[in-house]
Amino acid sequence: MADASWLMAIALAACAPERPANTVFYASGADLQSINPLLTTHPLAKQVQRYVLFTTLVQLDTALRVTPYLARRWEWSDGNRTLRFDLADGVSWHDGTPTTADDVVFTLNAARDPATGYPRSSELSCVVSVTGRRLSVTLSFCRPMPGIPDVLTDLAILPFHLLKDVARHEMERAAFNDNPVGNGPYRFVEHVARRRWVFERNPAFPEALGGPPSLERLAIVVVDEPTTKLAGLVGGELDFAGIAPMHASVVARVAGRQVLDYPLLFSYGLVWNTSRRPFDDPRLRRAVTLALDRRQLIAAVLYGYAEEATGPVPASHPLAVTVPQIPFDRAGARALLDSLGYNEARRLSFTLSTVGSADNVLEQLIQAQLAAVGVDVRIRQLELGAFLAAAQGGARDYDALITGIPGDLALGYFAALFDSRRRQGPLQYAQFASAELDRALDRGDLAEAQRVVAREVPITFLYHARGVQGVNRRVRGVRMDLRGELASLHDWRLAMGNGQWTMGNAQ
């Protein structure tokens, strides 16, 4: 694990003459899990894959519209059942091998294969075939498609010539994962487990795809201790560090530092065990939801760095729709509870399971807010393994639990949360059966699915989180949004001064 001595080593190494001055140090709270796009769920690792080391077929612009990347053009045919991509010419893997249709066909077919275990494979379930020749790739679908699947903006393309002999079920153990070869704007330099990943500028990155980036090097530094991360940011050893909302005002007052906050696809909520009485009654779930003051929770716990959740999808999401709202209404909560037979003589009580820590402020505030309407909440703190066993085990041993839920731009997580027939992967929390929701998901009607979930309240969504990042002002051109913290990395540059040089000056 990284510590203060490692941060000091960074500072000293940065002063060494052989170390390029044009380097940005970016803190990560954990190692990147895997650099292989077929294996990764870690959010920062996925960003490193699609913005640093590799390329995706298409990418999203700041308005979240699909734009060309490795694929320069595309064309739909057969009533939107067939999609042909024309790939850019002149893109090479960092070992000099040209990037061709073989790489795309290999990557997509590996992602579709259950043996590989690609986390978003369900979003490719309607792909009937993937074929290609030289710089042309054709996808055939089982039904007309509304547009390019979001997964194609996320899944980075891998080199066929280096992975073709690896069995799909052995992908986790591929030698490539320790010494990856990409085709993106940065090349892999080194990985020291639980310490750092280092990437350097690819001077041959084609102009058609944006050309070589400005920064010479990017170092992803593993710093898992929040106070060490904060100290590194304030002291100048780190250029980027995610910070706790309570520290934002401190960082903002430090000369040469700024605080960026931006929307995240990460929502917090109370997940009800709807297979267990009394939470099988949507009226009761609604009553408890009415008693919760989300604004107070956001102000007290997150210092305002969150969006009040009125439903399962944040308003900034491109697929968000207006859903029935359940406002804070303490009198309404009491009245509804009373109509359901809960009063001073027969108080509603339940256990709220959470991952244990020394300071569960959010849970304690929820406990206090519900006590104000006559509901008794017992907080059950569990270590992570026990929490997941209770939440996701066959017995579903909980009344309610509080958890964060990572999302995606295609709402692919939505079905995994609520539809038992599709449920797979790490999001198996909500015990909720609804024929109405199933029909909406079967039709691909995600707007109606949002309305059903907001109306039935299998999860009381509390807030949609915002990222809070401390940034050294010497790094210019930084923009963070729903695409991620590294979305604008290609345009980052270092300001002149304090011994730092822009690429133009260095050249």
N, C-alpha and C positions, 0 to 999 in steps of 0.2 A: 504494500500500500504506500501511496505517496505521502510524504510528510514534509516538515519545514526544511529538513536537510536537502531533500530533492529540489525544493523551490530555490534554495540557495545555490544549488548546483546549476540550475537553469540560469540564474543571474550571472554566475561566474563564467559559464560556457558561452553566454551571449557576448561576453567581453573578449573571448579568445579570438585571435586574428583569423583562424581558419573557419570560424563560424560566420555564415552570411548574415549581414546586418538586417537584410530585408526578410525577417522572419516574424510570424505572428504566433503567439502562444495562447492556445485555447484550452480552457479547463473542462474536463469531463469528470463527472462524479463517479464513473465506473469505466472499466475497460470496454472496448467496442464490441464485445461478444464475438463477432466474426466479421471479417471483411468480405465474405462471400454473400452476395445478395440473395441467394437461394435459401439461406439459413437464418437470416437476421430478423429480429423483432425490435432490437435496440434502436430507438429513434435517431440518436446521433450517428450511429453506425450506418443507418440507411441514408442519411444525408451525406456522409463521407463517400458512400458508394456512388450516389447519383450526381453529386456536385464536385467531387474531388478526383477520385481515382478512375471511375468508369463514365460511360454515357448511357442514357436511356434512349429509347426510340423517339419519344416526344417529351416535352417538358411543359410546365405551366408558367405563364407570365404573371406579372403582379396582380392582374385582374382574374387570375385562376383560369385563364383560357388556354386550351391546348395549342402549343406552337411547335414548329419543327426543331429537331435536334439531330440525332444520328440519322433519323428519317427526315429527308428534306421535303418530300411530297408524299401525299397519299390520296387514294381514290376508292370510293365505295361503289359496289355494283351488286347485281342480283338482289335488289330490294334491301340493301344494307345488310346482306348476309355475307358478303365477301369484301375484304379490306386489303388493298395492295399498298405496300410501302416501298418507296424508292429511297435507297440509302445514299448517304453522302459518299462521294468518291474521295480517295486520298486520306482516309482515316486509318491510322495504324495502331496496333498494339505497341506497347512501350518496348517490346523486343524486336520491333521492325516488321512484324507480320501484318499484312493488310487486314482490316476489319471488313468482313463480307456477310452475305446472307447466311452462310454456314453458322456463324456465331449467334445470330438472332434465332434461327431455327433451333439450334441446340439449346439455347437458354430457355425459350418458351416451352419446348417439349419437356425439358427437365423440370420446369416449374409446374407443368401439368401432371407430372408423374407422381402419384401418391408416395412412392418409395423415397422420393427426395425430401418430402416434408416441408415444401415451401409454404410459409404461413398464410399467403393470400391465394393459394391454389384454387379455392372455391370461386374466385372471381374470374377464373379461366375455364370454368366447367362447361361453358357453352361453346368453347373453341373446339371445332370438329377436327381441324387439321391445320398444320403450319408447314408451308413449303417455301422453297426459295432457290434462287439461282443468281450467282454473282452479287448484284446489288439490288435485287428485287425480292421481297418477301410477301407472301400472300397468306392471310388468315381467313379461314372459313368458319362461320358461326352457325349454331343450331337454330337461330331465329333472327329476325331483323333486330339490329342494334341501334339504340338511340344516339350513339356517338362512340368515340374511341374510349375503351375502358380505362378508368383511372389507373388501374394497375400497371398499364404500360408507361405511365409517367413516373412510376416508382421503381419498377424492376430494372436494374442496371444489366446491361448485356455483358456476358462472360465470353472468354476466348475458347472457342471450340478446340483449337489445336492443342491446348494445354490441359483440357478437362475431358476430352472425348473418351479416354480409356478408364475414367473413374466410374465405378458402379454407382448408380444413383443412391443406393442405401449407404454408400461409403463416403458420400460427399462431405460429411462433417470431418472426415479424417484425411481429406485430400491435402497433399503437400502444398498445393497452390495456396491454401488458406494462410500459410505461414510466410509465403514469399509471392504475393500476388502481382500479376502483371495486368495493368489496366490500359485504357485507351483515352482517358480523360485529360483534363487540363493540368493535373498533377500526377507525378510518378511516385510510387512507393519507394521509401528509402530504408526505414527500419521500424521494427516493432519490438519493444521490450515489454513483456507481459506485465500488466498491472502498473506500468510506468508511463509509456508514451508510444505514440505513432507519429512518424515523421514523413512528410511528403514534400517533394520539390517540384518547382515549375517545369512544365513540359514545353520547351521552346518550339516544338514541332506541332503543337495543337493547331488544327486547321482554322484559317480565318473564317470559313463558312460557318463554323460552330462557335465563333466568338474570338478565336485567336488565343495566343498564350496569355495567361493571367498576369496581373501586375506583381503579385507577391512572389518572392523567390522561394520561400518555404512556409509551410504550415506545420506546427507541432501540436498535436492533440495530447495534452498532459493529463494524466489520471490523478485527480486530487479528490479523495473521497471524504475528507474532513471539511465541513462547511467553514469552520473558523480559519483553517489553513488556506482555503480557497479565497476567503475574504481578505486575509492578510496579504496573499500573493497579488491580488488585484490592486489593493491600496498601495502596496510597496513597489509595484511596477514589474514584478517578475511575470505576471500574467496579463495578457491583453484582454481576455474575455473570461468571465466567470459568472455562472448562474448564481444569483444571490437570493436570500430569503427576503420577502417583502419588508420585514422589519428593519432590514439593513439598507434599504434603498435610499433613505434620506441621508444616511451616513456617507454612502458612496458618492451621492450627488454633491456633497459639500467638499469632496476631495479635489484639489486642483488637478486638471488634466483627465478627469474621469467623468463619465456620464452614465445615466441609467436608461436603458431601452426597455419598454414593455410592449408586448405584442400578443395577439391571440394565439391560443394553443388548441389543438384538438384533444382536450383532456378534461373530462367532466367528473365532478364529485357528486355522489348521491347516496341516499339511504335505499338499499336494496331490500325489499320485503320478501319474506318467504310466503308466497301466495298459495303454497300447498299446505300451509299450517294455519289453523284457526288462531286468532280471529282475522288474520291478514289475508284470508281468501275473499274477504268482502271489500270491494273497491270503495264503498262508502267510508269504511273505517280508515283506509289508506288516505282518502281525501281529507278526512277530519284531522288526522295527524299532520298532514301537509299544510293545512290551513293555519296551524298553530306555529309554524316555523317562520321566523323573521330572517329571510336570507340576507337582507341588507346589513343587518346587525352582524351576522356571521362573517360576511365579507369584510366589513370594516374592522372587526375585532381580531380576526384570525389572519387576514390577508392584506390588511392596511389598504383596502380598496382595489387591489390588483386581481380582480376577477369580474366576470359578467354574471349578473343574476340569472339563474336558469329558470325559464318558464316552461321548458320542455327538454327533450333529449338531445337537441341539436342547437349549437350556438347560432345566433343571428348572423354572424359573419360567415357562416358556412354557405357555400354556393347552392346547396340543396335544401337549405332551411325553409320551412313554411310557417305561417302563423298557426299556432295551436291553441287549444283551450287553456287558459291560464287559471292557476289556483293562487290567488293573492294571499298575502298575510292578513288573516282575519281571526283574531283570538276569540271574539264573541261568536263568530260563525262556527269555529272549531268546537267551542263548548256546547253550542246548540246541537250540532250534528252528533257529537258524542253522547249527549243526553238522549237524543232520539234513538240511539242504538243501545241504550240501557246502561251507559257508563256514567257514573256520578260519584258523589262522595261515599255512598254506601257500597258501590261496586266500581272500584277504580280500575281503569285499564293499566296494565303493567306489561312490560316486555324487556327482553335483554338485547342490548345493542352490542354486537361483536365488532371489534376493531383490532388492528395491529397494535400491539402494546408498545408504549414508550413512556418516558418519564413525564410527559406533558401532553395530554390529550385535550387541548383547549377546545377544539371544535366539538368533540363529543360532550364535553362538560357544558358548553353553551346550549347544545341541543337538549341535553338533560334538563337544564334550567328552564328553557322556553316551554318544553312540554309539561313540566311540573306546574307551570302557571295555568294550564287548562285541566289539571287534575290527572295527568298521565305520569306514571312512575317508570323511569328508565334505569335499568341496571347496566353499567358499562362493563363489558367483558373483554379484557385485554388479552390478546393471544400473540405468541410469536408467529412469524410469517408462515411457517410450515403448518402450524395448527390452524391458523386462520384459513389458509387455502383448503385444508382438509375439511373444515367445517362448511366452507362456502361452496366447494365444488365436489365434495364426496357424495356418494350415493345417498347417504342419510340426510343430507342437507340440514346439518345440526345448527340451526340458528333461527331466531325470530326475525331479526333485521341485522344488516351489517352495513358499514360505511366503507366506501372504497372509491378510488379513482378509476375512471374508465377511459382508456385511450381510444381515440376515434380515427377516422380516415376520411379523405375527400369523397370517397364513393359510398360512404355509409355501409361499407362491407361488414363492419363490426356489429351493425344493427341486428342482422339476422342471427348472428352468433349469440347475441345477448338474449334474444326473446323467442326464437323459433327452435323448439326442441328437435325438430326433424333435421335442422341444419347445424345444430350446435356442435362446435369443434374448437379446439385451441384453448387459449388461456382465459377466455372471457366467459366461462360457463358459470355465471352467477345467478341470473334471474330465473326463478322457478315460476314461469308464467305461461299458461296455455290459453290461447285465444284463437278461435276459428276465424274471427274477423281479421286479426293480425296476420294469420297464416294466409288468408286469401289475398290480402294486400301485398305480402311478400312474394307470393306465387306470381302475381301480376307484375311484379317489379315496381309497384306503386309506393315508392318510399315516402311520398307526401302523405298519403292516407295512413301509412304505417306510423309516421310521426304523430298524427292526430290520435290514432288509437292508443298509443302508448301514453301520450299526455292525458288522455281522458281516463284511462284505466289505472294509471299510476302504479304500475308494478315496481317502479323505482321513483322515489321522490328526489328529483334532481335539484341540487342545492346551488351549484355555481359551475360555470365554465371557466377554467383557469386561464390566467395570462402568464406568459413567460416574463421573467424579470432578469435582465442581463446587465451586469456591470461591464463597461467598455472603456478601454484606454482611448482617449481622443486622438492619439497619434494614428489610429487606424481610421481611414476615411472611406466613404462610399458604402457604409454598412446599412443594410435594410433587413429587418426581420419581420416575417408575417406567417400566415398559415402554412406556407411551403416549408418553413423551418428556419433555423438560425443561420445556416450556411447558404441560403438560397442566392444571396448576392455576392458570394465569396469571389467569384471571377473578377468583380470590379473593385474589391478591396485594394487599398493602396496605403502606404505609409507616408505621413507628412514629413517634410524635411525638418531637421532640427534634432537636438539631443543625440547626435551621432547616428541618426537614422536617415536613410536615403530612399528616394523613390527609384523605381526601375530606370526611369529616364536619366536620372543623375548617375546611377551606377553604370549605365552604358556610355 
